[in-house]
Amino acid sequence: MRIADRLWDSVASQLGRPHGIAGRVVGRILNRGNYTTVAAAVAATEAGAGATVADVGFGGGIGLDELLAAVGETGTVHGLEIAPTMLDQAGKRYRAEIAAGRLVLHAGAMHEMPLATASLDAAISTNTVYFIDDLGAAFAELARVLRPSGRVVLGVGDPADMARMPFTENRFRLRPIAEIVEHLQAAGLVLREDRRISNGRMQFHLLVCEKPHTQPK
Ligand SMILES: C[S@@+](CC[C@H](N)C(=O)[O-])C[C@H]1O[C@@H](n2cnc3c(N)ncnc32)[C@H](O)[C@@H]1O
């Protein structure tokens, strides 16, 4: 592998599962680079004071900040991550919120969430689906943990824009948005909106979905 390819491969590996000292730096870079998308995803959940919400694959944790602000002192935020480095970083950074019971961190993957059925009013997951092989299993889990009428907002980079990034060649799975929507619908989630946003460098899709009161037949 050429040196440049090796470099981009290690960037992709860090983005898929930040680890070690470099992973801590990646967490901070993610917070800065993805702020616009993450904040827009939280706003699209319309979660208000007292809600129970989650960020699945929170990375550097900017989504935890935004969700904590949205649900206030009486709400609860769950943060799920597969990366021990990100869990450790968030555990230190949000010590006070965890001690107050406002934030609960979990080691877990989207396809296997340690959360009770119908326990969430809303969830976000931004820039994670590229690293998930079995979207059917992952979205079925999202649908399970949402309460009826609960919302999930997925933030996904536009595949054409993502394909132009040198680090997405390896380890990323760039699917057409229509394919992701098909998986959401197969999991029983209803797409309410495909909201487009831009962070100045590329376009993102916020796929705003709801769990219906009765599962469609
Ligand atoms: C590119 S980062 C995005 C972080 C954050 N959501 C953001 O938008 O800045 C992807 C994150 O998803 C996590 N991740 C990858 N696969 C996951 C899975 N199956 N379930 C939960 N988290 C996952 C990674 O550990 C990493 O922290």
Ligand as a Chemical Component Dictionary entry (heavy atoms), coordinates in Angstrom:
data_LIG
# 
_chem_comp.id                   LIG 
_chem_comp.type                 NON-POLYMER 
_chem_comp.pdbx_formal_charge   0 
_chem_comp.three_letter_code    LIG 
# 
loop_
_chem_comp_atom.comp_id 
_chem_comp_atom.atom_id 
_chem_comp_atom.alt_atom_id 
_chem_comp_atom.type_symbol 
_chem_comp_atom.charge 
_chem_comp_atom.model_Cartn_x 
_chem_comp_atom.model_Cartn_y 
_chem_comp_atom.model_Cartn_z 
_chem_comp_atom.pdbx_ordinal 
LIG C1  C1  C 0  -17.356 9.347  12.224 1  
LIG S1  S1  S 1  -17.689 9.124  13.918 2  
LIG C2  C2  C 0  -19.126 10.205 14.137 3  
LIG C3  C3  C 0  -19.266 10.670 15.568 4  
LIG C4  C4  C 0  -20.432 11.635 15.810 5  
LIG N1  N1  N 0  -21.697 10.984 15.698 6  
LIG C5  C5  C 0  -20.344 12.811 14.866 7  
LIG O1  O1  O 0  -21.178 12.924 13.947 8  
LIG O2  O2  O -1 -19.403 13.609 15.041 9  
LIG C6  C6  C 0  -18.459 7.516  13.983 10 
LIG C7  C7  C 0  -18.674 7.031  15.393 11 
LIG O3  O3  O 0  -19.575 5.932  15.384 12 
LIG C8  C8  C 0  -19.097 4.916  16.228 13 
LIG N2  N2  N 0  -19.635 3.654  15.687 14 
LIG C9  C9  C 0  -19.209 2.978  14.603 15 
LIG N3  N3  N 0  -19.980 1.893  14.411 16 
LIG C10 C10 C 0  -20.931 1.893  15.388 17 
LIG C11 C11 C 0  -22.004 1.028  15.734 18 
LIG N4  N4  N 0  -22.263 -0.084 15.024 19 
LIG N5  N5  N 0  -22.767 1.336  16.793 20 
LIG C12 C12 C 0  -22.494 2.454  17.536 21 
LIG N6  N6  N 0  -21.487 3.305  17.262 22 
LIG C13 C13 C 0  -20.715 3.032  16.203 23 
LIG C14 C14 C 0  -17.592 5.031  16.156 24 
LIG O4  O4  O 0  -16.934 4.471  17.269 25 
LIG C15 C15 C 0  -17.387 6.546  16.047 26 
LIG O5  O5  O 0  -17.217 7.159  17.303 27 
# 
loop_
_chem_comp_bond.comp_id 
_chem_comp_bond.atom_id_1 
_chem_comp_bond.atom_id_2 
_chem_comp_bond.value_order 
_chem_comp_bond.pdbx_ordinal 
LIG C1  S1  SING 1  
LIG S1  C2  SING 2  
LIG S1  C6  SING 3  
LIG C2  C3  SING 4  
LIG C3  C4  SING 5  
LIG C4  N1  SING 6  
LIG C4  C5  SING 7  
LIG C5  O1  DOUB 8  
LIG C5  O2  SING 9  
LIG C6  C7  SING 10 
LIG C7  O3  SING 11 
LIG C7  C15 SING 12 
LIG O3  C8  SING 13 
LIG C8  N2  SING 14 
LIG C8  C14 SING 15 
LIG N2  C9  SING 16 
LIG N2  C13 SING 17 
LIG C9  N3  DOUB 18 
LIG N3  C10 SING 19 
LIG C10 C11 SING 20 
LIG C10 C13 DOUB 21 
LIG C11 N4  SING 22 
LIG C11 N5  DOUB 23 
LIG N5  C12 SING 24 
LIG C12 N6  DOUB 25 
LIG N6  C13 SING 26 
LIG C14 O4  SING 27 
LIG C14 C15 SING 28 
LIG C15 O5  SING 29 
# 
